[in-house]
Amino acid sequence: MGRHFLQIPGPTNVPDRVLRAIAQPTIDHRGPEFARLASELLERLKGVFQTAGPVVVYPSSGTGAWEAALVNTLSPGDKVVAFETGHFSTLWCEMAARLGLVVDLVPGDWRHGADPDALAERLTPDVAAVMVVHNETSTGVRSRVPEIRAALDRAGHPALLLVDTISSLGSMDHRHDEWGVDVTVGCSQKGLMLPPGIGFNAVSDKALAHRGRLPRSYWDWEPIIEANRRGFYPYTPPTNLLYGLREALIMLEEEGLPAVFARHDRHAEATRRAVRAWGLEVLCADEREHSSSLTAVLMPEGHDADAVRRLILERYDMSLGTGLGRLAGRVFRIGHLGHFNDLMLAGTLSGVEMGLAAAGVPIKEGGTRAALAYLEGGR
Ligand SMILES: Cc1ncc(COP(=O)(O)O)c(C=O)c1O
């Protein structure tokens, strides 16, 4: 009985308002009503990306939007610099290599973000693009994108800056235009509070002018942007998800992006206080780089994170994020993003605390209380 707690770092809880918006009759995607919807949406979307430029919307998961960013801008054999910040940066690099790009990977320990100093050393003239995962969902580490931009600017290097904001968009500040990002990759099922199924590319003028020669068809921006001018798509768009997207964007506008980001910062800080009061370690190792949308918690030696997650699911009906790749079994991840408030965090942390104790993990008492004390301290 009661509601399931979906506290993985995406897909996230979908607000009832958004579910109701989706539950409408599907309309003709070549008719005037759709054209009005799409034209309105394409303008509204610019707000969440903080851009004045076009946002391309795909019926896809985030992985599709990754591929779109690469195949639209790059040519076979192009060199890209990427950072090993965790599981998702690794997957994006593997995709780049499969597409015929040459990846210069800056190694990492999965506890830090992309290193701007390491980038400066690798900016040889043949680098065509730099790939950064803004918020590494596998580790809860935020890369400092403005510092990556500054490293490119200091070197006067023309490489394109491609940024994955899949688990930060709509939760953590990301400024596509101001930070000089060329392609921002996003998707629907995290900060935008929608079900999975929509991928995004926000595109700079520089990226639009710099068309690569990698083969592309479905992902090609050009026919989409051309059809968008009239409010249409060159294929059948995910009409009902777009109704939901409109409602979710209105909700974010009503709250205001600065308040949305502050809410996420506050819940993340409260979560870290709980983790530390339990005597456990937050995976992110740099105070400047904490994610505000999720927290990855390191398990003490000899304790399996997945066993704790299983117990919490069975006993308290709460889903937590699993450890991915080399972190399997060593961390669990608490998602505190999207449609989320103080009492949901209180319930989430209570479930984690009870689950850790029930699983026999040695923790100190008072973690949830430490988080509540921080939340009580003000909005
Ligand atoms: C940072 C990041 N990039 C890419 C992806 C892949 O997105 P999808 O699973 O929607 O294809 C994810 C998925 O969680 C992610 O967190």
PDBQT file of the ligand as one rigid body, heavy atoms in Angstrom, charges set to zero:
ROOT
HETATM    1  C1  LIG A 401      24.761  11.063 -17.936  1.00  0.00    +0.000 C 
HETATM    2  C2  LIG A 401      24.033  10.085 -18.797  1.00  0.00    +0.000 A 
HETATM    3  N1  LIG A 401      24.321  10.039 -20.101  1.00  0.00    +0.000 NA
HETATM    4  C3  LIG A 401      23.690   9.183 -20.925  1.00  0.00    +0.000 A 
HETATM    5  C4  LIG A 401      22.731   8.318 -20.476  1.00  0.00    +0.000 A 
HETATM    6  C5  LIG A 401      22.048   7.381 -21.414  1.00  0.00    +0.000 C 
HETATM    7  O1  LIG A 401      20.710   7.762 -21.543  1.00  0.00    +0.000 OA
HETATM    8  P1  LIG A 401      19.564   6.691 -21.920  1.00  0.00    +0.000 P 
HETATM    9  O2  LIG A 401      19.659   5.591 -20.927  1.00  0.00    +0.000 OA
HETATM   10  O3  LIG A 401      18.294   7.494 -21.841  1.00  0.00    +0.000 OA
HETATM   11  O4  LIG A 401      19.851   6.237 -23.308  1.00  0.00    +0.000 OA
HETATM   12  C6  LIG A 401      22.387   8.331 -19.129  1.00  0.00    +0.000 A 
HETATM   13  C7  LIG A 401      21.358   7.422 -18.597  1.00  0.00    +0.000 C 
HETATM   14  O5  LIG A 401      21.096   7.363 -17.424  1.00  0.00    +0.000 OA
HETATM   15  C8  LIG A 401      23.057   9.236 -18.273  1.00  0.00    +0.000 A 
HETATM   16  O6  LIG A 401      22.758   9.292 -16.960  1.00  0.00    +0.000 OA
ENDROOT
TORSDOF 0
